[in-house]
């Protein structure tokens, strides 16, 4: 950078000491929406110092994906979408316009002293900015650079943008989700959350940790190519294996399991319950508790028999299930070690005493112990707790999902040693 407002950059300080398993790592997050941010949130929860780069004035797309919106301190709705909070806890938001030469140089300097970069631009999208893997690895050979795309960096679909719903459709996932054709509401159905984005984020996290472990031996980073379609094909799991090995094309079966019976929902006297019997012993205990002799019938004594005679067994179970309320069934079957439970909505799930005992609801403040700055009327943010429970280095709570650009001055001042005049000059030019 030649502008007088931007000096040559010093060495960045080491991340501040923390207790998280990854507290020694710095991550530069150039991703947005869900798959990439989900991965970097995992790293952040484990202690990594994650710097999220966002476009000035706009930020991550999901900041605007509402309603629902966050409420201000006075209880009035804002225009800040709750979607963003799901995947951006424990990160610091820095606004940089990467379309400008000055912005590109700021990002390069942060990458020079980072361990990991995560981005989800279209294939080749960052090359024009000099922020692609080849460019950044040239200045930081130890960099682990993870690219998340819809279709990967090779193949005929590589240039295409990819979205979770599109990938659910193309991969076959929607063909096995929903009620069967001919049933009420039958037809292909997407999963209730962007499950391929979430799986992709988890696979990206795994790949990043693998590459960091390999770096211990090679001394070098590497490029990770994670594609939503690749992930979707992988997580077809047993359904995909049935096709690959038996040429069996699975069909939609609603809540029925194709290979295990009974493993589905049933109507009760006052609602519905979920019965998840996974082996013959559990089925025998169910029959004893319910007062029926089906486990002694050779048609139903084994899982294979129950699958082959599904229709008659499910008809009898449906009639039996209506004789008790959901609570009565859950109480009876839990006492006999038979997996059974209610079908909750999300409010009921968060009201469950076990969920509450596990601390799965996390409340944080964006500005702990301080008055939010003018224009920032959202301080308290609630998120779902990290499920990563490490006994010696548990997840750490450091930052609530940040306001747009909340940490710009802090990061550029502390890491790149920019003084107030230099920061103001960059703001005046719209770089930050």
Secondary structure as UniProt FT lines:
FT   TURN            4..5
FT   TURN            21..24
FT   STRAND          26..30
FT   HELIX           35..45
FT   TURN            46..47
FT   STRAND          49..54
FT   TURN            56..58
FT   HELIX           61..64
FT   STRAND          69..71
FT   TURN            73..74
FT   STRAND          77..81
FT   HELIX           82..87
FT   TURN            89..90
FT   STRAND          91..95
FT   TURN            98..99
FT   HELIX           101..112
FT   STRAND          116..119
FT   TURN            123..126
FT   HELIX           127..129
FT   HELIX           133..139
FT   TURN            141..142
FT   STRAND          144..149
FT   TURN            156..159
FT   HELIX           164..171
FT   TURN            172..173
FT   HELIX           174..176
FT   TURN            181..182
FT   TURN            184..185
FT   HELIX           195..218
FT   STRAND          223..227
FT   HELIX           228..234
FT   TURN            235..236
FT   HELIX           237..246
FT   TURN            254..255
FT   STRAND          263..267
FT   STRAND          272..276
FT   HELIX           280..290
FT   HELIX           294..296
FT   TURN            298..300
FT   HELIX           303..308
FT   HELIX           310..321
FT   TURN            322..323
FT   HELIX           326..334
FT   TURN            335..337
FT   STRAND          340..342
FT   HELIX           346..351
FT   HELIX           353..357
FT   TURN            358..359
FT   STRAND          361..365
FT   TURN            366..369
FT   TURN            374..375
FT   STRAND          380..384
FT   TURN            404..407
FT   HELIX           408..416
FT   HELIX           420..428
FT   TURN            429..430
//
